[in-house]
Amino acid sequence: MIWSGRQVYLFAVLILTSQLAHAQTPTFPASEFFQRNGVEDMRISPDGRHVAISFGEDKASRLEIVDLLERKAIARFVTPLNKKVDEYYWVNNERIVASTLNFHGGLEIPFLSGELFGFNIDNSRKFQLVGYGTGDDEVFLFSNLLPNDPNHIRVIGSKVRNRSVARSRPTSYLLDVYAEPSAPGRRTQANLSDSVDGPLPWGDLHPDNAGEVRLAMANSDENILLIRYREKNSNEWLDISDHLDKDKILGIVGISFVGFAADNDSFYYIAPGEHRTAALHQYTPATKTSAIVFQHEQFDVEPQHIVFSNTHDAVIGVKLYGDVVEQYYFSDHPDALLHQRLDATFPGELVELTSVTLDGSKGFIGVHGPQRGGDFYLLGTATMQIEYWGGSSSRLPPEQMATVTPFAVKTPDDLVIHGYVTTPHDASGPMPMIVIPHGGPIGIRDIPEFNSEAQYFAHHGYAVLQINFRGSSGFGREFMDAGFKQWGLGMIDDITLATRWAIQKEIADPNRICIYGASYGAYAALTSVVREPLRYRCAVGYAGVYDLTRMDRSDIPFQPGGEDYIRTTIGDTEEFLRQQSPQYNAAAIKVPVFLAHGGVDRRAPVFHARDMARAMEKTGVEHELLIHDGEGHGFYSSENEIALYERMLAFFDRHLKAESANVQATGQGDGGL
């Protein structure tokens, strides 16, 4: 039986809300929307006596252990400079292990450092376990905890080649979380044992629930997914690449591993289903058969949507992003009822059980929604009482955030384009609007969660339009395929269509619209003002790509299948790519442009911004250029990021507010649909 999250469950739960008067919304500075010094996660210890809380900061971050009863910090781990806490887990009641991220360099930010650290709740035995800081020549990732072994975890090690681990053969190790990493004369550190080398030249390794490595997956240079499997206690790897229900998406077989079933005799994965949307499947090696466990007719299921039991050994449901958050449960497991109650407590929001005690009596939940950046509550499972422990609401109360409304519109070629409109409180009549196409563009989408950019601009009186144009993930295979080689064509048509819809619905003033985006979104912003010179009043590009003929200069070709990805999704002829590049069409731009870029961006090298600015200079386009030499694909310094958004807001104000009367008088806006 499947219970839908759209059903109403009546459970009385007391929630403390803000006592601030709602009559007048205060003004929040940009720092409140873009700061990195807040609570990021909370995880309870197995015995329920302590909670580990991670805090984000600008130059580093920290992980604190708090006594649950006394509410007093008793231990702390502070990351080295330019690193932040990523994943962390209670290995037992006294010891925490954490991985870190680097947030400097030119890749997508931040990126894994490959280092793991451990410390006890009394602040003792605090040291780095593996990674470069210990002399290792590999980077390490968490693999999984071992339910019957409180002293070890499974980790995956990979060597760095060409500044990446994408082409490195993975090795799984058993890591002793109490042993220091001294290994004179040894190939591996003394705290690593029971190594299992991957059977494929690169890719991922997946252990079962007992910690035995059973599955290997890799994507070949020809974008063919390779899958190897082995039985329990066996050293023989079997090729099951053709056994699973699979289909090609992006020229890649669209399969994602989820986890092994409780008996370790089958495993779950995500691949296209009967409706051509990504569905949850279960594969049983003994019979070489797959069965669909859950699928949605309209929307994709993604790995992060899967709901596990508290012991993490059973799949009990799915919480997916459609136009809104939708919850479905297909198990009689008792934990399913717990999740249904939590969903009913926070309607329209995503509720996740971040951790739970061994006896299941207490846990922490994280709550996120279109107007809530992220809050954490202590939960008593027997009474369903919850207690607020921290999060974004202390800075940005949800009831004072802008309204987020989903929409859908059909294209002339019968695709359905979904998106979101964020509008200020008590807004009425056509407003100045900022269009924000997302980055990616293939396989990325906007979802119904808190968006700092949209909320910040709406807070200052703007409507904000976000569009899941063709090629976005979440809406099935055909919708994603429809975005191939459509960077400057169908995707831009979809953005224009949604903008026209907002005008028709009298959300947007047709004479006061600007467009802004980052990465591909920056490309879309500049291409939109090339193709629609009278539609927009200004454009902003952040970390953008403006010359498609030089995509081979990014980091993408260094990934397995990267060159094929570029040919398949963007284009493969010089003439076509030049036609779709804003840099070679700058003469068509008739509105002011602001470009911002990081000087060490490896995904979109800085020459894109410099050369685009030169092209606009030659054609007389009014423009501004901001380059921060030490930043990568997006600004990570809080100071730089906050200053950027303040400058962006001033740019929009100049062109959408200060000149609004003059715009209407001169008729520069197209004024129509």
C-alpha positions in Angstrom: 0.0 0.0 0.0 1.2 3.5 -0.8 0.3 6.5 1.3 0.6 9.9 -0.3 2.0 12.9 1.4 -0.9 14.8 0.0 -3.2 13.1 2.4 -4.0 14.9 5.7 -2.8 13.4 8.9 -4.1 14.9 12.1 -1.4 15.0 14.8 -1.2 17.7 17.4 2.4 18.9 17.8 3.3 22.1 19.6 5.7 24.2 17.6 7.3 27.3 19.0 7.0 30.2 16.6 8.4 33.7 16.5 6.9 36.3 18.7 7.9 39.1 16.4 5.1 41.4 15.2 4.1 40.6 11.7 2.7 44.0 10.9 6.0 45.3 9.5 8.7 43.1 7.9 12.2 44.3 9.0 14.9 44.9 6.5 17.5 42.1 6.5 21.0 42.8 5.2 22.7 40.8 2.5 24.9 39.1 5.1 21.8 37.4 6.6 21.0 35.7 3.3 24.6 34.8 2.3 26.5 34.3 5.5 28.3 31.0 6.3 28.5 31.1 10.0 25.3 29.3 10.9 24.4 25.8 12.0 24.7 23.3 9.1 23.8 19.9 10.7 23.0 18.1 14.0 23.5 14.4 14.7 22.7 12.6 18.0 25.0 10.0 19.5 23.9 6.4 19.5 23.2 6.5 23.3 21.4 9.8 23.1 23.6 11.7 25.5 25.4 14.0 23.1 24.8 15.9 19.9 27.4 16.8 17.3 26.7 20.2 15.7 28.6 21.5 12.6 28.9 25.3 12.1 29.9 26.9 8.8 32.4 29.8 8.8 34.3 31.8 6.2 37.9 30.7 6.6 37.3 27.4 8.4 34.5 25.6 10.2 34.0 23.7 13.5 32.3 20.7 14.9 31.2 20.8 18.5 30.0 18.1 20.8 27.3 19.2 23.2 26.0 17.4 26.3 22.3 17.0 25.5 21.2 17.3 29.1 23.3 20.2 30.2 23.4 21.9 26.8 27.1 22.6 27.2 29.8 22.2 24.7 32.4 19.6 25.9 34.6 19.1 22.8 35.4 20.9 19.6 37.2 20.2 16.3 38.2 23.2 14.2 39.2 22.6 10.6 42.5 23.8 9.2 42.5 27.1 7.3 40.5 27.0 4.0 38.7 23.8 4.9 35.3 23.0 6.3 33.5 20.1 7.9 31.7 17.9 5.3 30.3 14.5 6.4 30.7 13.4 10.0 29.5 10.3 11.9 29.3 8.8 15.4 31.3 5.6 15.1 30.3 4.8 18.7 29.2 6.7 21.8 32.5 8.4 22.3 34.2 8.9 18.9 33.4 11.1 15.9 35.0 10.9 12.5 34.7 13.8 10.1 35.7 14.5 6.5 36.6 18.0 5.2 36.2 20.1 2.1 38.6 22.6 0.6 37.1 25.9 -0.4 39.9 27.4 -2.5 40.8 26.7 -6.1 39.0 26.8 -9.4 36.6 23.9 -9.4 33.0 23.8 -8.3 33.2 24.9 -4.7 33.9 23.6 -2.2 35.6 20.3 -3.1 36.7 17.2 -1.1 40.0 17.4 0.6 40.3 13.6 0.9 41.2 13.9 4.6 39.5 12.3 7.6 39.8 13.4 11.2 38.8 11.7 14.5 38.3 12.9 18.1 36.6 11.8 21.3 33.9 13.5 23.3 36.4 14.4 26.0 38.5 16.2 23.4 41.2 13.5 23.6 42.8 11.4 20.8 42.2 14.2 18.3 44.2 13.7 15.1 44.1 13.2 11.4 43.4 9.6 10.4 44.2 9.6 6.6 44.8 12.0 3.7 47.6 14.2 2.5 48.3 15.7 5.9 49.5 12.3 7.1 51.8 11.6 4.1 49.3 9.6 2.1 49.4 9.7 -1.7 45.6 9.0 -1.8 42.5 11.0 -1.0 39.9 9.2 1.1 36.1 9.3 1.3 33.6 7.8 3.7 32.1 4.5 2.5 30.0 3.2 5.4 29.8 2.5 9.1 30.0 -1.1 10.4 27.0 -1.9 12.7 28.9 -4.6 14.6 32.3 -3.0 14.7 32.6 0.2 16.9 36.3 0.6 16.1 36.4 0.6 12.3 34.7 2.1 9.3 35.0 1.5 5.5 36.7 4.2 3.4 37.5 4.5 -0.3 41.0 5.7 -1.3 41.9 7.1 -4.8 45.1 8.6 -6.2 45.0 12.0 -7.8 45.8 12.1 -11.5 45.7 15.4 -13.5 44.3 17.2 -10.4 41.4 14.8 -10.3 40.4 11.3 -8.9 38.0 10.8 -11.8 40.5 8.5 -13.6 41.9 6.7 -10.5 41.2 3.0 -9.6 39.4 3.1 -6.2 40.5 0.9 -3.3 38.3 0.1 -0.3 40.0 -0.1 3.1 39.0 -0.9 6.7 40.1 2.1 8.8 40.9 1.8 12.5 39.4 5.1 13.9 41.5 4.9 17.1 44.9 4.2 15.4 47.3 7.0 14.4 48.6 7.0 10.8 52.2 6.0 11.2 53.5 3.7 8.5 57.3 3.9 8.1 58.4 1.7 5.2 54.8 0.6 4.4 52.8 1.2 1.2 49.7 2.1 3.2 49.1 3.7 6.6 49.2 1.4 9.7 45.6 2.2 10.4 44.4 0.8 7.1 43.7 -2.9 6.4 41.6 -5.4 4.4 42.1 -3.6 1.1 39.9 -4.4 -1.9 40.9 -3.0 -5.2 38.2 -2.0 -7.7 37.8 -4.3 -10.7 37.3 -1.4 -13.0 40.0 1.3 -13.9 38.0 4.0 -12.1 34.5 4.7 -10.7 32.9 3.7 -7.4 32.9 0.8 -5.0 29.8 0.0 -2.9 29.8 -2.3 0.2 26.8 -4.1 1.5 25.3 -3.4 5.0 27.9 -5.7 6.6 30.7 -3.7 5.1 31.7 -6.3 2.4 32.6 -4.6 -0.9 30.1 -6.2 -3.4 29.5 -3.7 -6.3 31.6 -1.6 -8.7 30.4 0.9 -11.2 32.2 3.1 -13.7 31.4 5.2 -16.8 33.7 4.5 -19.8 35.1 7.1 -22.2 32.3 6.0 -24.6 29.7 6.8 -21.9 28.9 3.1 -21.3 28.1 2.2 -17.8 30.2 -0.8 -16.5 28.9 -2.8 -13.5 30.6 -5.6 -11.7 29.1 -7.6 -8.8 30.3 -10.4 -6.5 28.6 -12.7 -4.1 29.1 -12.8 -0.4 32.6 -14.1 0.6 33.6 -14.3 -3.0 36.6 -12.9 -4.9 35.1 -13.3 -8.3 33.7 -10.2 -10.0 30.8 -10.9 -12.4 29.8 -8.5 -15.2 26.1 -7.6 -14.8 26.2 -4.5 -17.0 23.4 -5.9 -19.2 21.3 -7.3 -16.5 19.8 -4.2 -15.1 16.9 -2.2 -16.5 18.7 0.8 -18.0 18.4 3.4 -20.7 20.7 6.0 -22.1 20.4 9.6 -20.8 23.0 12.1 -22.0 24.5 9.2 -23.9 25.2 7.8 -20.4 23.4 4.8 -18.9 21.2 6.5 -16.3 21.7 4.4 -13.2 22.4 5.5 -9.7 23.2 3.1 -6.8 21.0 3.4 -3.7 22.0 0.6 -1.3 21.7 -3.0 -0.5 18.5 -4.5 1.0 18.5 -5.6 4.6 19.4 -9.3 3.7 22.3 -8.1 1.5 21.0 -10.5 -1.2 19.7 -7.7 -3.5 20.2 -4.0 -4.0 18.3 -0.9 -5.0 19.2 1.4 -7.8 17.6 4.3 -9.8 17.0 4.0 -13.6 14.3 5.0 -16.1 10.9 3.3 -15.4 7.8 2.7 -17.4 6.9 6.4 -17.6 10.4 7.3 -18.8 11.0 9.1 -15.5 13.7 7.9 -13.1 12.3 5.1 -10.9 13.5 3.1 -7.9 14.3 -0.5 -8.9 15.4 -3.6 -6.9 17.8 -6.1 -8.5 18.1 -9.7 -7.3 21.4 -11.3 -8.6 20.2 -14.8 -7.8 17.4 -14.6 -10.4 19.1 -11.8 -12.5 15.8 -9.9 -12.4 14.8 -6.3 -11.6 11.5 -5.0 -10.3 10.2 -1.5 -10.1 9.6 -0.5 -6.4 8.3 3.0 -7.0 7.9 5.4 -9.9 6.2 8.7 -10.5 4.4 9.5 -13.7 5.7 13.1 -14.0 8.8 13.5 -11.8 12.1 11.7 -11.4 13.1 9.8 -8.2 16.7 10.7 -7.2 19.0 9.0 -4.7 18.6 11.8 -2.1 14.8 11.3 -2.2 15.0 7.7 -0.8 13.6 7.3 2.8 15.4 4.6 4.8 14.4 3.0 8.1 16.1 4.3 11.2 18.6 1.5 11.0 19.3 2.4 7.4 18.8 -1.2 6.2 15.4 -0.9 4.6 13.9 1.4 2.0 10.5 2.6 3.2 9.5 5.5 1.0 10.3 8.4 -1.2 10.2 12.2 -0.6 10.6 13.7 -4.0 10.6 17.2 -5.5 7.7 17.7 -7.9 6.3 21.2 -8.1 6.2 20.9 -4.3 7.5 18.3 -1.9 5.6 15.0 -2.3 5.9 12.0 0.1 5.1 8.4 -0.6 5.5 5.3 1.6 5.3 1.8 0.3 6.3 -0.2 3.4 4.5 -1.4 6.6 7.7 -0.7 8.5 6.9 1.1 11.7 9.3 3.9 10.9 7.0 4.9 8.0 4.4 6.1 10.4 7.0 8.2 12.2 7.9 9.9 8.9 4.2 10.5 8.0 3.7 12.3 11.3 6.7 14.5 10.8 5.5 15.3 7.2 2.1 16.4 8.6 3.8 18.6 11.2 5.6 20.6 8.6 3.3 20.6 5.5 4.9 21.7 2.3 8.4 21.3 3.6 11.0 18.6 3.5 11.6 16.8 6.8 14.6 14.6 7.2 15.6 12.5 10.1 19.3 13.3 10.3 20.1 10.8 13.1 18.4 8.6 15.7 19.6 6.8 18.8 20.1 3.0 18.9 17.0 2.5 20.9 15.0 4.8 18.5 13.7 6.9 21.3 15.3 10.2 20.3 16.6 11.8 17.1 17.2 15.1 15.3 15.3 16.3 12.3 16.2 18.9 9.7 13.4 20.9 8.1 13.8 22.8 4.8 11.3 24.6 2.7 10.7 27.4 0.2 10.7 30.0 3.0 12.9 28.1 5.5 16.6 27.8 5.0 17.1 25.0 7.4 16.1 24.3 11.1 16.9 21.5 13.5 14.7 20.0 16.2 15.3 17.4 18.9 12.6 14.8 18.5 11.1 12.4 21.1 9.7 9.6 18.9 7.2 8.2 21.5 5.5 11.5 22.3 6.3 13.2 18.9 7.4 16.3 20.9 9.9 18.5 19.1 12.2 21.1 20.5 13.9 23.8 18.4 17.7 23.7 18.6 18.9 26.1 16.0 19.0 27.0 12.3 18.2 29.7 9.8 14.9 30.8 11.4 16.8 32.7 14.1 18.1 35.0 11.4 15.4 34.8 8.7 12.0 33.9 10.2 10.0 31.9 7.6 6.9 33.9 8.1 8.8 37.0 7.0 10.2 35.5 3.8 8.7 36.0 0.4 6.0 33.9 -1.1 7.1 31.1 -3.5 4.6 29.8 -6.0 5.1 27.0 -8.5 3.9 27.4 -12.1 3.8 25.3 -15.3 3.4 26.4 -18.9 3.3 24.4 -22.2 5.7 25.1 -25.0 4.7 25.2 -28.7 6.3 21.7 -29.1 4.2 20.3 -26.2 6.8 20.2 -23.5 5.6 21.3 -20.0 8.0 23.9 -18.4 7.9 24.0 -14.6 9.2 26.8 -12.4 8.8 29.1 -9.5 7.8 32.7 -8.9 9.0 34.4 -5.7 7.1 37.6 -4.8 7.4 40.1 -1.9 4.8 40.0 0.9 1.5 41.8 0.0 2.7 42.3 -3.6 0.1 43.4 -6.1 0.1 44.5 -9.7 2.9 44.2 -12.2 6.3 44.4 -10.5 9.9 44.8 -11.6 11.2 41.3 -12.1 14.5 39.5 -12.2 14.7 36.3 -14.3 17.2 33.7 -13.0 17.9 30.7 -15.2 19.7 28.0 -13.3 23.2 26.6 -14.1 24.2 23.2 -15.4 22.2 23.2 -17.6 21.7 19.4 -18.3 20.7 17.4 -15.3 20.2 20.4 -12.9 17.0 21.9 -11.8 15.4 24.5 -9.4 13.5 22.8 -6.6 11.0 24.0 -3.9 13.6 24.9 -1.3 14.9 28.1 0.2 16.8 30.1 -2.5 18.9 32.8 -1.0 19.1 34.8 -4.3 15.4 34.8 -4.9 14.6 35.7 -1.3 17.2 38.5 -1.2 15.9 40.2 -4.4 12.2 39.7 -3.4 13.0 41.2 0.0 14.0 44.3 -1.9 10.8 44.5 -3.9 11.4 42.3 -7.0 9.5 39.4 -8.4 11.9 36.6 -9.2 11.3 34.0 -12.0 13.1 30.6 -12.0 12.6 28.3 -14.9 13.2 24.6 -15.3 13.8 24.8 -19.1 14.2 21.8 -21.3 17.3 19.7 -20.4 16.6 20.2 -16.6 16.6 17.1 -14.5 13.6 15.9 -12.5 11.1 15.6 -15.4 12.0 12.4 -17.2 14.2 11.3 -20.1 12.5 13.0 -23.0 12.5 16.3 -21.2 16.2 16.0 -20.5 17.0 14.8 -24.1 15.1 17.8 -25.4 17.9 20.0 -24.1 20.7 18.5 -26.2 22.4 21.1 -28.4 19.7 23.6 -27.3 21.9 25.9 -25.1 21.2 28.9 -27.2 18.0 27.7 -28.8 15.2 25.8 -27.1 16.4 26.6 -23.6 16.3 30.3 -24.4 12.9 29.9 -26.0 11.6 28.3 -22.8 13.0 31.2 -20.7 11.3 33.7 -23.0 8.0 31.8 -22.8 8.0 31.8 -19.0 8.9 35.5 -19.0 6.0 36.2 -21.3 3.7 34.1 -19.0 4.7 36.3 -16.1 3.8 39.4 -18.0 0.4 37.9 -19.1 -0.3 37.1 -15.4 0.5 40.7 -14.5 3.3 39.5 -12.2 5.9 41.4 -14.2 6.0 44.9 -15.5 7.0 44.3 -19.2 9.2 47.5 -19.1 11.1 46.5 -15.9 12.7 43.1 -16.4 16.3 42.1 -16.0 17.9 38.7 -16.4 20.7 37.2 -14.3 22.4 33.8 -14.0 25.5 31.9 -12.9 27.5 29.4 -14.9 25.2 28.3 -17.7 22.7 30.8 -16.3 25.1 33.5 -17.1 25.4 32.2 -20.7 21.6 32.2 -20.8 21.3 35.7 -19.5 23.7 37.1 -22.2 22.2 35.0 -24.9 18.7 36.2 -24.0 19.7 39.8 -24.4 21.3 38.9 -27.7 18.2 37.2 -29.0 15.6 39.5 -27.2 17.3 42.9 -27.3 14.1 44.7 -26.2 12.8 42.2 -23.7 15.1 43.0 -20.9 16.5 46.2 -19.3 19.8 44.7 -18.2 21.7 41.4 -17.8 24.1 40.0 -15.2 26.5 37.1 -15.8 28.3 35.4 -12.9 31.0 32.8 -13.6 29.7 32.4 -17.1 30.6 30.7 -20.3 30.4 33.0 -23.3 32.4 31.3 -26.0 31.2 27.7 -26.7 34.1 27.0 -29.1 36.5 26.9 -26.2 34.6 24.5 -23.9 37.6 22.1 -24.3 39.5 24.6 -22.1 37.4 23.8 -19.0 37.9 20.9 -16.6 35.0 18.9 -18.2 37.1 17.0 -20.8 39.3 15.6 -18.0 36.3 13.6 -16.7 35.5 10.2 -18.1 33.1 10.7 -20.9 33.6 14.5 -20.7 34.5 15.1 -24.4 31.5 13.0 -25.5 29.3 15.0 -23.1 30.3 18.3 -24.7 29.7 17.0 -28.2 26.4 15.5 -27.2 24.9 18.2 -25.1 26.4 21.4 -26.5 27.4 20.9 -30.1 30.3 19.6 -32.3 30.8 22.0 -35.2 32.7 25.3 -35.0 30.1 27.2 -37.0 27.2 26.1 -34.8 29.1 26.9 -31.6 30.1 30.4 -32.8 26.5 31.1 -33.7 25.4 30.2 -30.2 28.1 32.2 -28.4 27.3 35.6 -26.9 30.9 36.7 -27.4 30.5 36.6 -31.2 27.1 38.3 -31.1 27.9 41.2 -28.8 26.7 43.7 -31.4 23.1 42.6 -30.8 23.2 43.6 -27.1 21.4 46.9 -26.5 21.2 46.9 -22.6 23.8 47.4 -19.8 25.6 44.2 -18.7 27.5 43.4 -15.5 29.9 40.5 -15.5 31.5 38.9 -12.4 34.1 36.1 -12.5 36.7 34.3 -10.4 40.3 34.5 -11.6 41.1 30.8 -11.0 37.9 29.4 -12.3 38.6 26.0 -13.9 35.1 25.1 -15.0 34.6 28.4 -16.9 38.1 30.0 -17.2 38.3 33.7 -16.7 39.1 34.4 -20.4 35.3 34.0 -20.9 34.6 37.1 -18.9 37.6 39.1 -20.2 36.9 38.4 -23.8 33.2 39.0 -23.5 34.0 42.4 -22.0 36.4 43.2 -24.8 33.7 42.2 -27.4 31.2 44.6 -25.7 33.8 47.3 -25.5 34.3 47.1 -29.3 30.5 47.3 -30.0 29.8 50.1 -27.5 27.8 48.0 -25.0 27.6 49.6 -21.6 29.2 47.1 -19.2 30.9 46.5 -15.9 33.5 43.8 -15.1 34.4 42.5 -11.7 37.1 39.8 -11.3 38.4 38.4 -8.0 41.8 36.8 -8.7 41.6 34.3 -5.9 38.1 33.0 -6.5 37.0 30.0 -8.6 33.7 28.9 -10.1 31.7 31.3 -7.9 32.9 33.4 -5.0 33.4 31.5 -1.8 34.7 34.4 0.4 31.7 35.7 2.3 33.0 39.2 2.0 33.3 38.9 -1.7 30.0 37.2 -2.1 28.0 39.6 0.0 29.7 42.6 -1.8 28.8 41.0 -5.1 25.1 40.7 -4.3 25.0 44.2 -2.9 26.5 45.5 -6.1 24.1 43.4 -8.1 21.1 44.8 -6.3 22.4 48.4 -6.9 22.8 47.5 -10.6 19.2 46.2 -10.8 17.9 49.2 -8.8 19.5 51.6 -11.3 18.0 49.9 -14.3 14.6 48.8 -13.0 13.6 51.3 -10.3 15.4 54.6 -10.7 14.6 54.8 -14.5 11.2 53.2 -14.5 9.4 56.4 -15.4 11.9 57.0 -18.2 11.5 53.5 -19.5 7.8 53.8 -19.8 8.1 57.2 -21.5 10.7 56.0 -24.1 9.1 52.7 -24.7 12.4 50.8 -24.7 10.8 47.8 -23.1 8.8 45.8 -25.7 5.7 46.3 -23.7 4.1 43.2 -25.2 4.1 39.5 -25.0 
